[in-house]
Amino acid sequence: MIYRFLILSDEVDGFVREVEMNTEASFLDLHEIIVKSVGYSPEQMTSFFICDDDWNRKTEITLVDMDTSSEEDIYIMEDTRLEELLEDEGQKLLYVFDYMTERAFFIELREIIPGKTLKEPLCRRSEGLPPPQIVNFEEVEAKMNLTNSSIGEDFYGDSEYDIDELDSEGFDGLDNIANPFDEERY
């Protein structure tokens, strides 16, 4: 059997990767095809997370054994086959490629193709440039300082500030966040 994955980024519009691999492949094989498809260094610390439908992280699969004394099961990419943890079309994963800033790709198991196998993992679709693998902390800090300075020190204490005004402008919390796997987008 073959798994077909769709990989998206919330940082870069138009970035799409689609990879296919055998269900017996390891998470390390998935890691390697992803870094190859985006031109990242394979030596950076990375992890996969199996997620629920709301992208809440459930199970972590790490590149190397972190030697933690956790009560939870520890999964290592090299030792864990995809079919051990992935069983349903639509299953969601995060691939954290920048541990310092928790930046990640959104991955969905789009299709399970029975009765076929591949000699090696394939990147079937490659569109758009990926986000940089590692961000420069000085640039991030400079951007944050610009944003914070534009709000002003008295924002919440300002007599003109009205929390009800924000609610009346149609902000419904997370309901307005676009689903990265919306069928109409791809």
Contacts in CASP RR format, 6 or more apart in sequence:
PFRMAT RR
TARGET T0000
AUTHOR 0000-0000-0000
METHOD contacts of the structure
MODEL  1
MIYRFLILSDEVDGFVREVEMNTEASFLDLHEIIVKSVGYSPEQMTSFFI
CDDDWNRKTEITLVDMDTSSEEDIYIMEDTRLEELLEDEGQKLLYVFDYM
TERAFFIELREIIPGKTLKEPLCRRSEGLPPPQIVNFEEVEAKMNLTNSS
IGEDFYGDSEYDIDELDSEGFDGLDNIANPFDEERY
1 22 0 8 1.000
1 23 0 8 1.000
1 83 0 8 1.000
1 112 0 8 1.000
1 113 0 8 1.000
1 114 0 8 1.000
1 115 0 8 1.000
1 116 0 8 1.000
1 117 0 8 1.000
2 20 0 8 1.000
2 21 0 8 1.000
2 22 0 8 1.000
2 23 0 8 1.000
2 112 0 8 1.000
2 113 0 8 1.000
2 116 0 8 1.000
2 117 0 8 1.000
2 118 0 8 1.000
3 20 0 8 1.000
3 21 0 8 1.000
3 22 0 8 1.000
3 23 0 8 1.000
3 25 0 8 1.000
3 82 0 8 1.000
3 86 0 8 1.000
3 109 0 8 1.000
3 111 0 8 1.000
3 112 0 8 1.000
3 113 0 8 1.000
4 18 0 8 1.000
4 19 0 8 1.000
4 20 0 8 1.000
4 109 0 8 1.000
4 110 0 8 1.000
4 111 0 8 1.000
4 112 0 8 1.000
4 113 0 8 1.000
4 124 0 8 1.000
5 18 0 8 1.000
5 19 0 8 1.000
5 20 0 8 1.000
5 21 0 8 1.000
5 30 0 8 1.000
5 93 0 8 1.000
5 107 0 8 1.000
5 108 0 8 1.000
5 109 0 8 1.000
5 110 0 8 1.000
6 16 0 8 1.000
6 17 0 8 1.000
6 18 0 8 1.000
6 107 0 8 1.000
6 108 0 8 1.000
6 110 0 8 1.000
6 181 0 8 1.000
6 186 0 8 1.000
7 16 0 8 1.000
7 17 0 8 1.000
7 18 0 8 1.000
7 19 0 8 1.000
7 34 0 8 1.000
7 37 0 8 1.000
7 95 0 8 1.000
7 105 0 8 1.000
7 106 0 8 1.000
7 107 0 8 1.000
8 15 0 8 1.000
8 16 0 8 1.000
8 105 0 8 1.000
8 106 0 8 1.000
8 107 0 8 1.000
8 180 0 8 1.000
8 181 0 8 1.000
9 15 0 8 1.000
9 105 0 8 1.000
9 106 0 8 1.000
9 130 0 8 1.000
9 131 0 8 1.000
10 106 0 8 1.000
10 180 0 8 1.000
11 103 0 8 1.000
11 131 0 8 1.000
12 128 0 8 1.000
12 129 0 8 1.000
12 130 0 8 1.000
12 131 0 8 1.000
14 127 0 8 1.000
14 128 0 8 1.000
15 127 0 8 1.000
15 128 0 8 1.000
15 129 0 8 1.000
15 130 0 8 1.000
15 131 0 8 1.000
16 125 0 8 1.000
16 126 0 8 1.000
16 127 0 8 1.000
16 128 0 8 1.000
16 186 0 8 1.000
17 34 0 8 1.000
17 37 0 8 1.000
17 38 0 8 1.000
17 105 0 8 1.000
17 123 0 8 1.000
17 125 0 8 1.000
17 126 0 8 1.000
17 127 0 8 1.000
18 110 0 8 1.000
18 123 0 8 1.000
18 124 0 8 1.000
18 125 0 8 1.000
18 126 0 8 1.000
19 30 0 8 1.000
19 33 0 8 1.000
19 34 0 8 1.000
19 37 0 8 1.000
19 121 0 8 1.000
19 122 0 8 1.000
19 123 0 8 1.000
19 124 0 8 1.000
20 113 0 8 1.000
20 118 0 8 1.000
20 121 0 8 1.000
20 122 0 8 1.000
20 124 0 8 1.000
21 29 0 8 1.000
21 30 0 8 1.000
21 33 0 8 1.000
21 82 0 8 1.000
21 118 0 8 1.000
21 120 0 8 1.000
21 121 0 8 1.000
21 122 0 8 1.000
22 117 0 8 1.000
22 118 0 8 1.000
22 121 0 8 1.000
23 81 0 8 1.000
23 82 0 8 1.000
23 83 0 8 1.000
23 86 0 8 1.000
23 112 0 8 1.000
24 81 0 8 1.000
24 82 0 8 1.000
24 83 0 8 1.000
25 81 0 8 1.000
25 82 0 8 1.000
25 121 0 8 1.000
26 77 0 8 1.000
26 78 0 8 1.000
26 79 0 8 1.000
26 80 0 8 1.000
26 81 0 8 1.000
26 82 0 8 1.000
27 48 0 8 1.000
27 61 0 8 1.000
27 75 0 8 1.000
27 77 0 8 1.000
27 78 0 8 1.000
27 80 0 8 1.000
27 81 0 8 1.000
27 82 0 8 1.000
28 63 0 8 1.000
28 77 0 8 1.000
28 78 0 8 1.000
29 82 0 8 1.000
29 121 0 8 1.000
30 48 0 8 1.000
30 77 0 8 1.000
30 82 0 8 1.000
30 121 0 8 1.000
31 42 0 8 1.000
31 46 0 8 1.000
31 48 0 8 1.000
31 63 0 8 1.000
31 77 0 8 1.000
31 95 0 8 1.000
32 42 0 8 1.000
32 121 0 8 1.000
33 121 0 8 1.000
33 122 0 8 1.000
33 123 0 8 1.000
34 40 0 8 1.000
34 95 0 8 1.000
34 97 0 8 1.000
34 105 0 8 1.000
35 41 0 8 1.000
35 42 0 8 1.000
35 97 0 8 1.000
36 123 0 8 1.000
37 123 0 8 1.000
37 126 0 8 1.000
38 130 0 8 1.000
38 133 0 8 1.000
39 130 0 8 1.000
39 133 0 8 1.000
40 97 0 8 1.000
40 130 0 8 1.000
40 133 0 8 1.000
41 133 0 8 1.000
44 97 0 8 1.000
44 98 0 8 1.000
44 99 0 8 1.000
44 133 0 8 1.000
44 134 0 8 1.000
45 63 0 8 1.000
45 64 0 8 1.000
45 99 0 8 1.000
46 63 0 8 1.000
46 95 0 8 1.000
46 96 0 8 1.000
46 97 0 8 1.000
46 99 0 8 1.000
47 60 0 8 1.000
47 61 0 8 1.000
47 62 0 8 1.000
47 63 0 8 1.000
47 95 0 8 1.000
47 96 0 8 1.000
47 99 0 8 1.000
48 60 0 8 1.000
48 61 0 8 1.000
48 77 0 8 1.000
48 93 0 8 1.000
48 94 0 8 1.000
48 95 0 8 1.000
48 96 0 8 1.000
48 107 0 8 1.000
49 57 0 8 1.000
49 58 0 8 1.000
49 59 0 8 1.000
49 60 0 8 1.000
49 61 0 8 1.000
49 93 0 8 1.000
49 94 0 8 1.000
49 96 0 8 1.000
50 57 0 8 1.000
50 58 0 8 1.000
50 59 0 8 1.000
50 61 0 8 1.000
50 85 0 8 1.000
50 86 0 8 1.000
50 91 0 8 1.000
50 92 0 8 1.000
50 93 0 8 1.000
51 57 0 8 1.000
51 58 0 8 1.000
51 92 0 8 1.000
51 93 0 8 1.000
51 94 0 8 1.000
52 58 0 8 1.000
52 92 0 8 1.000
53 92 0 8 1.000
55 92 0 8 1.000
55 94 0 8 1.000
55 106 0 8 1.000
57 94 0 8 1.000
59 73 0 8 1.000
59 75 0 8 1.000
59 85 0 8 1.000
60 75 0 8 1.000
61 75 0 8 1.000
61 76 0 8 1.000
61 77 0 8 1.000
61 80 0 8 1.000
61 85 0 8 1.000
62 74 0 8 1.000
62 75 0 8 1.000
62 76 0 8 1.000
62 77 0 8 1.000
63 76 0 8 1.000
63 77 0 8 1.000
64 76 0 8 1.000
65 74 0 8 1.000
65 76 0 8 1.000
66 74 0 8 1.000
68 74 0 8 1.000
75 85 0 8 1.000
86 93 0 8 1.000
86 109 0 8 1.000
88 109 0 8 1.000
89 109 0 8 1.000
89 110 0 8 1.000
89 111 0 8 1.000
89 112 0 8 1.000
90 108 0 8 1.000
90 109 0 8 1.000
90 110 0 8 1.000
91 108 0 8 1.000
91 109 0 8 1.000
92 106 0 8 1.000
92 107 0 8 1.000
92 108 0 8 1.000
92 109 0 8 1.000
93 107 0 8 1.000
93 108 0 8 1.000
93 109 0 8 1.000
94 104 0 8 1.000
94 105 0 8 1.000
94 106 0 8 1.000
94 107 0 8 1.000
95 104 0 8 1.000
95 105 0 8 1.000
95 107 0 8 1.000
96 102 0 8 1.000
96 103 0 8 1.000
96 104 0 8 1.000
97 103 0 8 1.000
97 104 0 8 1.000
97 105 0 8 1.000
97 133 0 8 1.000
98 104 0 8 1.000
98 133 0 8 1.000
98 134 0 8 1.000
98 135 0 8 1.000
100 134 0 8 1.000
100 137 0 8 1.000
101 135 0 8 1.000
101 140 0 8 1.000
103 131 0 8 1.000
103 135 0 8 1.000
106 180 0 8 1.000
106 181 0 8 1.000
108 181 0 8 1.000
155 161 0 8 1.000
178 185 0 8 1.000
END
